[in-house]
């Protein structure tokens, strides 16, 4: 990994969702997140060109994407939705979190093989212990209504003032009791990332 990317810790969380008050599923929907807490090389100062950090994050993005797929059972073909996000420590700016767009998004696309939809994201500047809601959509068609969801990420000791918490989220299914119609995953046909 590049000298620009100094990782303090990586944390993975997996939820097994069997129901949300309705019928119990035989197989749970798995929702997983992986976060890396990284030193912010631009904390406390304005730097015009921050693209070197964006480029340097690419190997970390791919490592995290592969680790999250493993945590969710190891089969990329079972992953149906995804999202990404960043919490920038107090001495940084939201643009520092935006360096994750390329590194996190393209890493998931590469690790999953086929993923046509835009990777939804959120970012903010926050204090230590901040939480972030990361939106989720179907990886191949953003209009698949059953997969509109979110997952909360965060760590109690992160990000410190000079750090950034970068996150990826993936699931093996949509909401457990989705029943509001719209485009169904099995009806994706246009292969345009939307429908």
C-alpha positions in Angstrom: 0.0 0.0 0.0 1.1 3.6 -0.7 2.9 5.7 1.9 -0.1 8.1 1.8 -2.5 5.4 3.1 -1.8 4.6 6.8 -4.5 2.3 8.2 -5.1 2.3 12.0 -7.8 -0.4 12.0 -10.3 -2.3 9.9 -13.6 -3.6 11.3 -16.2 -5.8 9.8 -19.9 -6.3 10.8 -22.4 -8.8 9.5 -26.1 -8.9 10.3 -28.3 -11.9 9.7 -31.8 -10.6 9.2 -34.5 -13.3 9.5 -37.5 -11.1 9.7 -38.7 -7.6 10.7 -42.0 -8.7 12.2 -43.3 -10.7 9.3 -42.8 -14.3 8.2 -39.4 -15.8 9.3 -37.1 -16.5 6.4 -35.5 -19.9 6.1 -32.3 -18.1 5.0 -31.5 -14.7 6.3 -30.6 -11.6 4.3 -27.0 -10.8 5.1 -26.1 -7.1 5.5 -22.4 -6.4 6.0 -20.2 -3.4 6.4 -16.4 -3.0 6.5 -14.7 0.2 7.6 -11.1 1.2 7.5 -9.8 4.1 9.7 -7.1 5.9 7.8 -4.8 8.8 8.6 -5.9 11.9 6.7 -2.8 13.2 5.0 -4.5 16.6 4.4 -5.9 17.2 7.8 -5.6 20.7 9.1 -4.5 22.3 5.8 -5.9 23.1 2.4 -4.2 21.2 -0.4 -5.3 21.9 -4.0 -4.5 18.6 -5.6 -5.8 15.7 -3.5 -6.0 13.2 -6.4 -2.8 11.4 -5.3 -4.7 10.2 -2.2 -7.7 9.1 -4.2 -5.4 7.0 -6.4 -3.4 5.6 -3.5 -6.7 4.4 -1.8 -7.5 2.0 -4.7 -5.7 -1.0 -3.3 -7.3 -0.5 0.1 -10.7 -0.3 -1.6 -10.2 -3.6 -3.4 -8.9 -5.3 -0.2 -11.9 -4.2 1.7 -14.3 -5.2 -1.0 -12.9 -8.7 -1.2 -12.8 -9.0 2.6 -16.5 -8.0 2.8 -17.5 -10.5 0.2 -15.7 -13.2 2.2 -17.5 -12.1 5.4 -20.8 -12.5 3.5 -20.2 -16.0 2.5 -17.4 -15.7 -0.1 -19.6 -15.9 -3.3 -19.7 -12.5 -5.2 -22.7 -13.8 -7.1 -24.9 -13.7 -4.0 -24.3 -10.0 -3.4 -27.3 -8.0 -4.6 -26.8 -4.4 -3.3 -24.1 -2.0 -2.2 -23.2 1.4 -1.0 -20.2 3.4 0.3 -19.4 6.3 2.6 -16.9 8.2 4.6 -16.8 10.1 7.9 -14.0 12.7 7.9 -12.5 13.7 11.2 -12.9 17.3 12.5 -9.6 18.6 11.0 -10.6 17.5 7.5 -13.1 18.5 4.9 -15.9 16.6 3.0 -13.8 16.7 -0.2 -11.3 14.4 1.6 -14.1 11.9 2.0 -15.0 12.2 -1.6 -11.6 10.6 -2.5 -13.5 7.3 -1.7 -15.8 7.6 -4.7 -13.4 6.1 -7.1 -11.4 3.9 -4.7 -14.5 2.4 -3.0 -17.0 2.3 -5.9 -14.7 0.9 -8.5 -13.3 -1.6 -6.1 -16.7 -3.1 -5.4 -17.5 -3.2 -9.1 -14.2 -5.0 -9.8 -14.6 -7.5 -6.9 -18.2 -8.3 -7.9 -17.5 -8.8 -11.5 -20.8 -7.4 -12.8 -22.3 -4.4 -11.2 -24.0 -1.8 -13.4 -25.7 0.6 -11.1 -24.2 3.7 -9.6 -22.9 3.0 -6.1 -24.9 5.2 -3.7 -22.9 7.1 -1.1 -22.9 9.5 1.8 -20.2 11.4 3.5 -19.8 14.0 6.3 -17.3 15.7 8.6 -17.9 14.3 12.1 -16.5 13.9 15.6 -15.1 10.7 17.1 -18.0 8.2 17.5 -20.1 9.7 14.7 -22.4 7.4 12.8 -23.2 7.4 9.1 -26.2 6.0 7.2 -25.1 4.5 4.0 -27.8 4.2 1.3 -28.1 0.9 -0.5 -29.5 0.1 -4.0 -29.4 -3.0 -6.2 -26.0 -3.4 -7.8 -27.4 -3.8 -11.4 -30.5 -1.6 -11.5 -31.0 1.4 -9.3 -34.8 1.3 -9.7 -35.3 -2.1 -8.0 -37.5 -0.9 -5.2 -37.1 -3.9 -2.9 -33.4 -3.0 -2.5 -33.8 0.6 -1.4 -32.3 0.4 2.1 -29.5 1.7 4.3 -27.0 0.5 6.9 -25.5 2.5 9.7 -21.7 2.4 10.2 -19.3 3.9 12.7 -16.9 3.1 15.5 -16.7 4.5 19.0 -13.1 5.7 18.7 -13.2 6.9 15.1 -12.5 9.0 13.3 -10.1 11.0 15.3 -9.4 14.6 14.3 -6.8 13.7 11.7 -8.5 10.5 10.4 -11.1 9.4 7.9 -13.3 6.4 8.3 -14.0 4.8 4.9 -16.8 2.3 4.6 -18.3 -0.2 2.1 -21.7 -1.9 2.6 -23.1 -4.9 0.7 -26.1 -7.2 1.2 -27.3 -10.6 -0.1 -30.9 -9.4 -0.6 -33.4 -6.6 -0.3 -35.6 -5.7 2.6 -36.9 -9.0 4.1 -40.6 -8.2 3.7 -40.5 -6.0 0.6 -44.0 -5.8 -0.9 -44.5 -2.4 -2.5 -44.2 -3.4 -6.1 -42.0 -1.6 -8.6 -39.3 -3.2 -10.6 -38.4 -6.6 -9.3 -34.8 -7.9 -9.4 -35.8 -10.8 -11.6 -37.2 -8.3 -14.1 -34.0 -6.3 -14.7 -33.8 -6.2 -18.5 -32.2 -3.0 -19.8 -28.7 -3.6 -18.4 -28.3 0.2 -18.1 -27.7 0.4 -14.4 -31.3 1.8 -14.0 -33.8 -0.8 -15.1 
